[in-house]
Amino acid sequence: MVAAQAGRRLVTASSHSGPPDDLDRDLDVAPGEWDPQDVYYLMTGLVVPRPIAWVSTVSADGVLNLAPHSYFNVMSNDPPHVVIGSSGRKDTLANIEATGELVVNITTEHVLEQMNASAVDAPPEVDEFERVGVTPVASHTVAPARVAEAMAALECRLVQVVPAGNGHIVIAEVTRIHIDRRVWRDGRVAPDLLRPVLRFAGTQYGTVGELFKLPRPTWNEDVGDRDPDDRSWIPRR
Ligand SMILES: Cc1cc2nc3c(=O)[nH]c(=O)nc-3n(C[C@H](O)[C@H](O)[C@H](O)COP(=O)(O)O)c2cc1C
């Protein structure tokens, strides 16, 4: 039960119908106990930060489309695969289903405002490259253009669309990787040059803060012969 307390909600007993302002005990909740929108905010506030795929697609009629998707990550490496989640059905999903192709432009601080502008609920016949003022560049392996102003882009082919409740999980194989020379240092992408934008819940974003390295232990070299109570092998920050 939720008790009103000076206009705020406080968890006091066994069940509750939405997020309280304060907790007098730890929260344990089943998704079905709350309104789906509250669960969405809870989950997208917890699984953070998320990278933002700035997805370019083309419709069956040839209209270019752009939209950010922060339900996004890389999920396999040989060959590389990415996943994107569509909440409900959007132009991006319809275009991917129609053509089997997409480009994931990586969202960095260089293109933050244009990325956000492209989240507008434009009708499907609107060319969102043109509307937000970014430049299409022909891809090598797929029909949708990449964004010239983006520091990196992944050309992808659809593998599968998996239904997930009211959403859809798009699994795609990466067929070509484009990286701007300005974010490259010492044989790899440098995070301080890439400057990815990190998404938290709602309209809250972040940038990369402190970077540090933490070596990964191996059983044979670091752990195997030690006494089970000896934890001196655990790398410290
Ligand atoms: C940073 C950001 C991340 C977003 N992530 C997603 C997402 O992961 N899935 C989704 O369905 N919509 C997401 N949206 C909302 C879509 O971008 C928005 O609904 C857009 O209008 C869809 O465009 P489309 O109809 O051209 O595909 C996000 C919006 C922003 C600003």
The ligand as an SDF file (V2000), in Angstrom:
LIG
                    3D

 31 33  0  0  0  0  0  0  0  0999 V2000
   18.0400    9.4980  -27.5660 C   0  0  0  0  0  0  0  0  0  0  0  0
   16.8060    8.7970  -28.0480 C   0  0  0  0  0  0  0  0  0  0  0  0
   16.7550    7.4180  -28.0140 C   0  0  0  0  0  0  0  0  0  0  0  0
   15.6260    6.7340  -28.4770 C   0  0  0  0  0  0  0  0  0  0  0  0
   15.6090    5.3840  -28.4230 N   0  0  0  0  0  0  0  0  0  0  0  0
   14.5560    4.7150  -28.9370 C   0  0  0  0  0  0  0  0  0  0  0  0
   14.5660    3.2910  -28.9630 C   0  0  0  0  0  0  0  0  0  0  0  0
   15.5310    2.6440  -28.5420 O   0  0  0  0  0  0  0  0  0  0  0  0
   13.4950    2.6650  -29.4900 N   0  0  0  0  0  0  0  0  0  0  0  0
   12.4290    3.3460  -29.9940 C   0  0  0  0  0  0  0  0  0  0  0  0
   11.4710    2.7340  -30.4660 O   0  0  0  0  0  0  0  0  0  0  0  0
   12.3880    4.6960  -29.9750 N   0  0  0  0  0  0  0  0  0  0  0  0
   13.4360    5.3820  -29.4810 C   0  0  0  0  0  0  0  0  0  0  0  0
   13.4260    6.7580  -29.4800 N   0  0  0  0  0  0  0  0  0  0  0  0
   12.2910    7.4610  -30.0770 C   0  0  0  0  0  0  0  0  0  0  0  0
   12.3720    7.4720  -31.6040 C   0  0  0  0  0  0  0  0  0  0  0  0
   13.5910    8.0140  -32.0510 O   0  0  0  0  0  0  0  0  0  0  0  0
   11.2190    8.3090  -32.1600 C   0  0  0  0  0  0  0  0  0  0  0  0
    9.9990    7.6710  -31.8320 O   0  0  0  0  0  0  0  0  0  0  0  0
   11.3070    8.5610  -33.6380 C   0  0  0  0  0  0  0  0  0  0  0  0
   10.3200    9.4760  -34.0400 O   0  0  0  0  0  0  0  0  0  0  0  0
   11.1360    7.2960  -34.4620 C   0  0  0  0  0  0  0  0  0  0  0  0
   11.2950    7.6640  -35.8040 O   0  0  0  0  0  0  0  0  0  0  0  0
   10.8230    6.8130  -37.0390 P   0  0  0  0  0  0  0  0  0  0  0  0
    9.3210    6.7080  -36.9760 O   0  0  0  0  0  0  0  0  0  0  0  0
   11.3110    7.6390  -38.1840 O   0  0  0  0  0  0  0  0  0  0  0  0
   11.4830    5.4860  -36.9340 O   0  0  0  0  0  0  0  0  0  0  0  0
   14.5150    7.4650  -28.9840 C   0  0  0  0  0  0  0  0  0  0  0  0
   14.5690    8.8620  -28.9910 C   0  0  0  0  0  0  0  0  0  0  0  0
   15.6980    9.5280  -28.5210 C   0  0  0  0  0  0  0  0  0  0  0  0
   15.7310   11.0340  -28.5320 C   0  0  0  0  0  0  0  0  0  0  0  0
  1  2  1  0
  2  3  1  0
  2 30  2  0
  3  4  2  0
  4  5  1  0
  4 28  1  0
  5  6  2  0
  6  7  1  0
  6 13  1  0
  7  8  2  0
  7  9  1  0
  9 10  1  0
 10 11  2  0
 10 12  1  0
 12 13  2  0
 13 14  1  0
 14 15  1  0
 14 28  1  0
 15 16  1  0
 16 17  1  0
 16 18  1  0
 18 19  1  0
 18 20  1  0
 20 21  1  0
 20 22  1  0
 22 23  1  0
 23 24  1  0
 24 25  2  0
 24 26  1  0
 24 27  1  0
 28 29  2  0
 29 30  1  0
 30 31  1  0
M  END
$$$$
